[in-house]
C-alpha cells in the first residue's frame, strides 16, 4: 500500500453563509467518507480541517508576512492521508471526499530512502 494525500480546495466565502444544518450535513458527510475509505479497502492515516486563510502566516525568503502566499478562488481547507493500493484506488477514494464548494487534489506521498530513514 502507498500513501496519498487528498487536499481539499474550496471557496472559503461559501462557508460564511452556511447554515448550522448545512454544517452538520458536511460533518456527517466527512464521517461517511471515513467509513467509505475502510469499505473500499483503504486506510485513513490522518487528516485535519484547517483554519481559514485569514489566520495564515507565510514565510518567503526569511520574511514573515500575514496571509497565504497566493490569492486564489479556492483555498486549501483540509486534507486526508490515506493508504491505497495504487493511484487508481486513491482516486476512487478521492472521488468520495466531501468538497461541496470546490474539489480535491490527490497526490502520492514521496517514498524515498532518505524519507524512510534508511539513508540509501
KAJONOR-V148054 format. One record per run of one state. SS is the DSSP state (alpha for helix, beta for strand, coil for the rest). FROM is the first residue (numbers start at 1). LEN is the number of residues. Records with the same first field share a line. If there is no record, write none. Layout:
SS = FROM-LEN, FROM-LEN
This chain:
coil = 1-1, 11-2, 17-3, 40-3, 50-3, 56-1, 61-2, 67-8, 85-2, 95-7, 109-4, 117-4
beta = 2-9, 43-7, 57-4, 63-4, 75-10, 102-7
alpha = 13-4, 20-20, 53-3, 87-8, 113-4
